[in-house]
Amino acid sequence: MAGQISFFLGEDEVSKRIVKLLDNLVRELGKNVKVSSTNFIGSTLTKMKIGLKSSFGKLETLEIEAYTVLNQYRRLFESRFGVREFPAVRFGERIYSGREVMNIASDLYSLLTNKTYLTAEQVFYYLADYSKRLEEIEARKAAIQAAEKLSNANVYRAAYRDRMAKLNKLLEEGKIDDETYRKLRKVYEELLSGRSGQ
């Protein structure tokens, strides 16, 4: 279950919008959320502990962390937490960045401020299912990128074969010498190796 969600926010506009959204979330939840804040050199950690009633009558806690980081300390967070760019969010087992972070923050806000009563189990199930859907989307994106790279590599190989056929013909017809042939062949091989490795 997704019992903790961590945001990594910088000084950019999207991060500022997410901070406002989280502030609004605290105001909306009122007494159902406990907020604490700790200042570090170059960053602030704000923790929101949200009490959710389970269907068994006990209280479960969803914890949302928000690290707000000054630009000059971003590299430290990138290496320490595996964050590639800001803003980012660790949701489930994965870290997401870019446009997805605002989407996650908005969906989280909508879920937790929903006027329909939701039990802790329903909230955690929704978050776990949401995390799974995000992973599936990421896997599809990775598969599409891999297919595109493979397709590009095949195009470059076909172009290489075409060029080599023409080069061989020029050599057979005596229009180029052995030295020129070797140099051009090396250039084509280097181009293919550089392109297909991208």
URLIN-V859914 format. One record per residue. N is the residue number from 0. D_CENTER is the distance of its C-alpha to the mean C-alpha in Angstrom with 1 decimal. Layout:
{{N | D_CENTER} {N | D_CENTER}}
//
This chain:
{{0 | 19.9} {1 | 17.2} {2 | 19.6} {3 | 17.2} {4 | 14.2} {5 | 13.2} {6 | 12.0} {7 | 11.8} {8 | 13.6} {9 | 15.3} {10 | 18.2} {11 | 16.6} {12 | 17.7} {13 | 14.6} {14 | 14.6} {15 | 18.4} {16 | 18.1} {17 | 16.0} {18 | 18.7} {19 | 21.3} {20 | 19.9} {21 | 19.9} {22 | 23.4} {23 | 24.5} {24 | 23.3} {25 | 25.5} {26 | 28.4} {27 | 28.1} {28 | 28.1} {29 | 30.9} {30 | 32.6} {31 | 30.1} {32 | 27.7} {33 | 28.4} {34 | 26.7} {35 | 26.9} {36 | 25.8} {37 | 26.0} {38 | 26.1} {39 | 25.3} {40 | 25.8} {41 | 23.2} {42 | 21.3} {43 | 22.0} {44 | 20.9} {45 | 21.7} {46 | 22.0} {47 | 22.8} {48 | 24.6} {49 | 25.2} {50 | 28.1} {51 | 28.1} {52 | 31.3} {53 | 31.3} {54 | 33.7} {55 | 35.7} {56 | 36.5} {57 | 34.5} {58 | 31.7} {59 | 28.1} {60 | 25.6} {61 | 22.0} {62 | 20.6} {63 | 18.1} {64 | 17.4} {65 | 16.6} {66 | 16.6} {67 | 17.8} {68 | 17.8} {69 | 20.1} {70 | 18.9} {71 | 21.2} {72 | 19.7} {73 | 16.0} {74 | 16.4} {75 | 18.0} {76 | 15.0} {77 | 12.6} {78 | 15.1} {79 | 16.1} {80 | 13.0} {81 | 10.7} {82 | 8.6} {83 | 7.9} {84 | 8.3} {85 | 9.7} {86 | 9.5} {87 | 7.0} {88 | 8.0} {89 | 9.1} {90 | 10.2} {91 | 12.4} {92 | 11.7} {93 | 8.0} {94 | 5.6} {95 | 2.9} {96 | 3.7} {97 | 6.4} {98 | 8.6} {99 | 7.2} {100 | 8.1} {101 | 11.6} {102 | 11.9} {103 | 11.4} {104 | 13.8} {105 | 16.2} {106 | 16.4} {107 | 17.0} {108 | 19.6} {109 | 21.3} {110 | 21.4} {111 | 23.0} {112 | 25.4} {113 | 26.5} {114 | 30.3} {115 | 30.8} {116 | 31.2} {117 | 28.5} {118 | 29.2} {119 | 26.8} {120 | 26.6} {121 | 25.6} {122 | 22.8} {123 | 21.5} {124 | 21.9} {125 | 20.0} {126 | 17.0} {127 | 17.1} {128 | 17.5} {129 | 14.7} {130 | 12.3} {131 | 14.0} {132 | 13.6} {133 | 9.8} {134 | 10.0} {135 | 12.7} {136 | 10.9} {137 | 8.2} {138 | 11.5} {139 | 13.3} {140 | 11.1} {141 | 11.5} {142 | 15.2} {143 | 15.8} {144 | 14.5} {145 | 16.8} {146 | 19.6} {147 | 19.5} {148 | 19.7} {149 | 22.5} {150 | 24.2} {151 | 24.1} {152 | 25.6} {153 | 28.3} {154 | 29.2} {155 | 29.6} {156 | 31.7} {157 | 33.9} {158 | 34.3} {159 | 35.2} {160 | 37.8} {161 | 39.3} {162 | 39.6} {163 | 41.2} {164 | 43.6} {165 | 44.8} {166 | 45.0} {167 | 47.1} {168 | 49.3} {169 | 49.9} {170 | 50.9} {171 | 53.2} {172 | 54.8} {173 | 55.4} {174 | 53.5} {175 | 51.4} {176 | 52.4} {177 | 50.8} {178 | 49.2} {179 | 47.5} {180 | 46.3} {181 | 44.8} {182 | 43.0} {183 | 41.6} {184 | 40.5} {185 | 38.7} {186 | 36.9} {187 | 35.8} {188 | 34.6} {189 | 32.6} {190 | 31.0} {191 | 30.2} {192 | 28.7} {193 | 26.5} {194 | 25.4} {195 | 24.7} {196 | 22.7} {197 | 20.1}}
//
